[in-house]
Amino acid sequence: MNQGSFQLGEIAAALGAELQGDPQTVITGIATLQAAVPGQISFLANPSYARYLADTRASAVILSPGLTDQSPTNVLLLDNPYLGYARLSHWFDPAPSPSAGCHPSAVIDPSANIAESASIGPLAVIEAGVHVGDNVMIGPGCVVGARCQLGAGTRLQARVTLAHDVVMGERCHILSGSVIGSDGFGFANESGVWHRIAQVGRVVLGNDVEVGANTTIDRGALDDTVIGNGVKLDNLIQIAHNVSIGDHTAMAAFVGIAGSTKVGRHCVFGGASGVAGHVTIGDQVHLTGMTMVTTDIRESGIYSSGTGVDTNRQWRKNAVRFRQLDAMARRLKELEKKCEG
């Protein structure tokens, strides 16, 4: 656990923040406005938490300009306080730092190329032809399949599985239980019997990709499945074979993307959204939670589907009306024709 302490002036300089207060104030941790105690720093990014600012016991608060009069303590001014918090959070991250080297229980093929600065945890399996770059961390129980390539600074948490020929850029972070490079759902039907299709493509991840716990990314059937630079995937997401996701797109938990779909750059998908196969989604598309996409979306913007929660009694009535919409539309069209005549 990080036991470090830092002077407020040092923090302000690192964040590029304007300091209003004592630069020699010592900061030993980070906390919310409500829970902070002297010696800790907090932040205010969501206006709904402004009511806690006046009573905070934090030794400093990261604020946006215009709120300094409400703060009872030292202030670091930033246009984006949440980004400042994000950067500062790493200063107090209690996650242990791995030591370079290979644990004696790891099973490593002699043909694997592993940088001296890499860390290979207990019971990890590294297969033939794997390349592990500088400062890579491979956690306990991970399996790295044949010919995989892991760029510098990439981290695999415990029990991550990479099938063969997965390519990862630099500084990727793969959380526990994720499976990358598994076979896509490809079968040919003959008289009601399904015949498996070999999936011969790869999975290619760019730099700074994060993959949440128990998320799966299938390898391509022929071409590669491609995840762009800076993509952030939450827990329990399914990315099917031959999907392409553009740079800096983010997806919340339970999203499912069917095969051969192309997603643009800087998109945001809310939780439990679904996208059908062979669909193209353009740049800067935002899907609200539980949106189902079945056709192309070419223009940027916010898209939704489904209905909001209601009482079961009212929902059942509306569901009946929904089934009647087509017939009602046809009758309306006939009435319009009669009126026009």
Residue pairs with C-beta under 8 A, 6 or more apart in sequence:
1 94
1 96
2 91
2 92
2 93
2 94
4 28
4 91
4 92
5 26
5 27
5 28
6 26
6 27
6 28
6 91
7 23
7 24
7 25
7 26
7 27
8 19
8 21
8 22
8 23
8 24
8 25
8 26
8 27
8 41
8 59
8 60
8 74
8 76
9 19
9 23
9 24
11 17
11 27
11 41
11 60
11 76
11 88
11 91
12 18
12 19
12 23
12 76
14 87
15 62
15 76
15 78
15 84
15 87
15 88
16 78
17 62
17 76
17 77
17 78
17 84
18 76
18 77
18 78
19 74
19 75
19 76
19 77
20 68
20 74
20 75
20 76
20 77
21 60
21 73
21 74
21 75
22 74
25 59
25 60
25 74
26 39
26 59
27 39
27 40
27 41
27 59
27 60
28 39
28 40
29 39
29 40
29 41
29 92
30 40
30 41
30 42
30 85
30 88
30 89
30 91
30 92
31 37
31 40
31 41
31 42
31 58
32 42
32 49
32 52
33 42
33 43
33 44
33 49
33 52
33 53
33 56
33 58
33 61
34 52
34 56
36 42
36 56
36 57
36 58
36 59
37 57
37 58
38 57
38 58
38 59
39 59
40 58
40 59
41 58
41 59
41 60
41 61
41 62
41 76
41 88
42 56
42 58
42 60
42 61
42 62
43 61
43 62
43 63
43 81
43 82
43 84
43 85
44 50
44 53
44 61
44 62
44 63
44 64
44 67
44 81
45 64
45 80
45 81
45 82
45 85
50 67
50 70
53 61
53 67
53 70
53 71
53 72
54 70
54 72
55 72
56 71
56 72
56 73
58 73
59 73
59 74
60 73
60 74
60 75
60 76
61 71
61 73
61 74
61 75
61 76
62 75
62 76
62 78
62 81
62 84
62 85
62 88
63 71
63 75
63 76
63 77
63 78
63 81
64 77
64 78
64 79
64 80
64 81
65 77
65 79
68 75
68 77
76 84
78 84
98 119
98 121
98 137
99 119
100 116
100 117
100 118
100 119
101 119
101 120
102 108
102 114
102 120
103 120
103 121
103 122
103 123
103 124
103 140
105 122
105 123
106 120
106 121
106 122
106 123
106 124
106 125
106 126
107 123
107 124
107 125
107 126
108 114
108 120
108 124
108 125
108 126
109 126
109 127
109 128
109 129
109 130
111 128
111 129
112 126
112 127
112 128
112 129
112 130
112 131
112 132
113 130
113 131
113 132
114 120
114 126
114 130
114 132
115 132
115 133
115 134
115 135
115 136
115 152
117 134
117 135
118 132
118 133
118 134
118 135
118 136
118 137
118 138
119 136
119 137
119 138
120 126
120 132
120 138
121 137
121 138
121 139
121 140
121 141
121 142
121 158
122 140
122 141
123 140
123 141
124 138
124 139
124 140
124 141
124 142
124 143
124 144
125 142
125 143
125 144
126 132
126 138
126 144
127 143
127 144
127 145
127 146
127 147
127 148
127 164
128 146
128 147
129 146
129 147
130 144
130 145
130 146
130 147
130 148
130 149
130 150
131 148
131 149
131 150
132 138
132 144
132 150
133 149
133 150
133 151
133 152
133 153
133 154
133 170
134 152
134 153
135 152
135 153
136 150
136 151
136 152
136 153
136 154
136 155
136 156
137 154
137 155
137 156
138 144
138 150
138 156
138 160
139 155
139 156
139 157
139 158
139 159
139 160
139 176
140 158
140 159
141 158
141 159
142 156
142 158
142 159
142 160
142 161
142 162
143 160
143 161
143 162
144 150
144 156
144 162
145 161
145 162
145 163
145 164
145 165
145 166
145 181
146 164
146 165
147 164
147 165
148 162
148 164
148 165
148 166
148 167
148 168
148 181
149 166
149 167
149 168
150 156
150 168
150 172
151 168
151 169
151 170
151 171
151 172
151 207
152 170
152 171
153 170
153 171
154 168
154 169
154 170
154 171
154 172
154 173
154 174
155 172
155 173
155 174
156 162
156 174
157 173
157 174
157 175
157 176
157 213
158 176
159 176
159 177
160 174
160 175
160 176
160 177
160 178
160 179
160 180
161 178
161 179
161 180
161 182
162 180
162 181
163 179
163 180
163 181
163 182
163 183
163 203
163 219
164 181
165 181
165 202
165 203
165 219
166 180
166 181
166 202
166 203
166 204
166 205
166 219
167 202
167 203
167 204
167 205
168 174
168 205
168 209
169 205
169 206
169 207
169 208
169 209
169 229
170 207
170 208
171 207
171 208
172 205
172 207
172 208
172 209
172 210
172 211
173 209
173 210
173 211
174 180
174 210
174 211
175 210
175 211
175 212
175 213
175 215
175 235
176 213
176 214
177 213
177 214
178 211
178 212
178 213
178 214
178 215
178 216
178 217
179 215
179 216
179 217
180 203
180 205
180 211
180 216
180 217
181 202
181 203
181 217
181 218
181 219
182 216
182 217
182 218
182 219
183 199
183 218
183 219
183 241
184 199
184 218
184 219
184 220
184 221
184 225
184 240
184 241
184 242
184 259
185 218
185 240
185 241
185 259
186 196
186 197
186 199
186 221
186 241
186 259
187 194
187 195
187 196
187 197
188 194
188 195
188 197
189 195
197 221
199 218
199 219
199 220
199 221
199 241
200 220
200 221
200 222
201 219
201 220
201 221
201 222
201 223
201 224
201 225
201 241
201 242
202 219
202 220
202 224
202 225
203 217
203 218
203 219
203 220
203 224
203 225
203 226
203 227
204 224
204 225
204 226
204 227
205 211
205 227
205 231
206 227
206 228
206 229
206 230
206 231
206 247
207 229
207 230
208 229
208 230
209 227
209 228
209 229
209 230
209 231
209 232
209 233
210 231
210 232
210 233
211 217
211 233
212 233
212 234
212 235
212 236
212 237
212 253
213 235
213 236
214 235
214 236
215 233
215 234
215 235
215 236
215 237
215 238
215 239
216 237
216 238
216 239
217 225
217 227
217 239
218 225
218 239
218 240
218 241
218 243
218 259
219 225
219 241
220 241
220 242
221 241
221 242
221 259
222 242
223 242
224 242
225 239
225 240
225 241
225 242
225 243
225 244
226 243
226 244
226 245
227 233
227 239
227 245
228 244
228 245
228 246
228 247
228 248
228 249
228 265
229 247
229 248
230 247
230 248
231 245
231 246
231 247
231 248
231 249
231 250
232 249
232 250
232 251
233 239
233 250
233 251
233 255
234 250
234 251
234 252
234 253
234 255
234 271
235 253
236 253
236 254
237 251
237 253
237 254
237 255
237 256
237 257
238 255
238 256
238 257
239 245
239 257
240 256
240 257
240 258
240 259
240 260
240 261
240 277
241 259
241 260
242 259
242 260
243 257
243 258
243 259
243 260
243 261
243 262
243 263
244 261
244 262
244 263
245 257
245 263
246 263
246 264
246 265
246 266
246 267
246 283
247 265
247 266
248 265
248 266
249 263
249 264
249 265
249 266
249 267
249 268
249 269
250 267
250 268
250 269
251 257
251 268
251 269
251 273
252 269
252 270
252 271
252 272
252 273
252 289
253 271
253 272
254 271
254 272
255 269
255 271
255 272
255 273
255 274
255 275
256 273
256 274
256 275
257 263
257 274
257 275
258 274
258 275
258 276
258 277
258 278
258 279
259 277
259 278
260 277
260 278
261 275
261 276
261 277
261 278
261 279
261 280
261 281
262 279
262 280
262 281
263 275
263 281
263 285
264 281
264 282
264 283
264 284
264 285
265 283
265 284
266 283
266 284
267 281
267 283
267 284
267 285
267 286
267 287
268 285
268 286
268 287
269 275
269 286
269 287
269 291
270 286
270 287
270 288
270 289
270 290
270 291
271 289
271 290
272 289
272 290
273 287
273 288
273 289
273 290
273 291
273 292
273 293
274 291
274 292
274 293
275 281
275 292
275 293
276 292
276 293
276 294
279 293
279 294
279 295
279 296
279 297
280 296
280 297
280 298
281 293
281 296
281 297
282 297
282 298
282 299
282 300
283 300
284 300
284 301
285 297
285 300
285 301
285 303
286 301
286 302
286 303
287 293
287 302
287 303
287 304
288 302
288 303
288 304
290 305
290 306
291 303
291 304
291 305
291 306
292 305
292 306
293 303
293 305
297 303
307 315
307 318
310 318
